[in-house]
Amino acid sequence: MLTASLTLDPAFTVSPVHRRTFGSFVEHLGRCVYTGIHDPEHPTADEDGFRKDVVELTHELGVSTVRYPGGNFVSGYRWEDGIGPVEQRPARLDLAWHSTEPNTVGVDEFMRWARKAGVEPMMAVNLGTRGVQEALDLLEYCNVEGGTYWSDLRRANGTEAPHGVRMWCLGNEMDGPWQIGHKTAEEYGRLAAEAARAMRMIDPSLELVACGSSSSAMPTFGTWEATVLAETYEHVDFVSAHAYYFETDGDLASFLGSAINMDRFIEDVVATADAVRAAKGLSKRIHISFDEWNVWYQHATPSVPPKDSWPVAPVLLEDHYNVADAVVVGNLLISLLRHSDRVRAASLAQLVNVIAPIMTEPGGRIWRQTTFHPFALTSRYAVGEVLRVGLATPSHETATYGDTPLVDAVATHDAETGALAVFAVNRSLTESITVQVDTRAFGGAELVEAVTLANPEDPYARSTVDDDASLAPRPNPTAWRDRDVVQVELPPVSWTMLRLATR
Ligand code: AHR
């Protein structure tokens, strides 16, 4: 049996847990909005046509913020199409996803949904086909009390109180040649700085996100951030990062190491942002909004409909996740949490149907993918301060990452309640690993709960609409406490949460 050890100390803090780490994303893409959150024909639909069962699972998932309305979609979007009487709204071609956008759901409907779901909305503006003026108009429509053209129009459209959106993304993935209105770093940096300056003339307290790279594999990665931040540093709070992971060539061992890529990505963006800070002689630090991350089998599911059709809400990017995917999702959350000093917001992309933890049948059932569980449990129990853990773990060789630690973990500690939570993965394909958690620095800890998500007979097993419970995390009977040490066995390809109570 392999062994690993984890040493915890309440003094070794990284930063408070940021609730915005547990954000998600709703894009006008495939069935995320239409037949996802919005399905007026559904038996649980409310007076606005929103599925109450989706709202309930969004609560259960523990989502804090939701980014909207895209994604690639936003770079061709005219937000004004989605306001006012629904029957007068135009249908438009959505070039990003080769679909027809009926505009039945727009900004006011989304804000109503966000209120019902208890999530903070995070808006993206179109800096692809549009610019500063349209961003200002949308901000005025959303956030100004009244007495101006756009704010009065919002009131006339039925929303008296401002939507009060705090966090705004200045475009989406503008480094990507696939993006409508794709720009060079210089072009985008100038435009983002102009938009940010003008938006802050309306409200200096807005939290603004400049586009970073759409992947650390982009040829412009690093220079993009440096150039964009050279233009925008003084005017924004965040730079974004996006990353999607998937297993290739049957190399599960490398796929399970995906969080190593995320760790490096975050650390490289931090280093680049800090280099710009040094060059400018500023004290303010830029934080990361990791506002798209997930497992996404980019070539396995259709990402655009057949070229001669422009359907409304086609089936796109409906990945069906397995146990190994859930272990990777849990591990990516470990990476985000461990970098909480600089990652202050993140969005699991996306929420419903489109590369999503929640799946719906149009007019029918709803179910949880395997990836739902590590997100929901981490969101619920990662409370208080993130702790730096002392980890000694065996490793193995992987094709992508070389010497790869088999165990990865992070812990959180709530000083008020004494609750201590450990989130850990075992990346071994074949070996169980016994982990000893040393809680001496806390004066010991009681074991409250140990749950593990694993399916050693088949890590490729998937939940289905008929059974989304069998692969959910189960109590781990190997966990026990001997004075200051809690011990637990992590099966191969697994994600585990330990809950402890300190005095
Ligand atoms: O989340 C799916 C797509 O991935 C988003 O629209 C885009 O921003 C990214 O490339």
Boltz pocket constraint, residues with backbone or C-beta under 6 A from the ligand:
constraints:
  - pocket:
      binder: B
      contacts: [[A, 27], [A, 29], [A, 70], [A, 71], [A, 72], [A, 73], [A, 172], [A, 173], [A, 214], [A, 292], [A, 349], [A, 350]]
      max_distance: 6.0
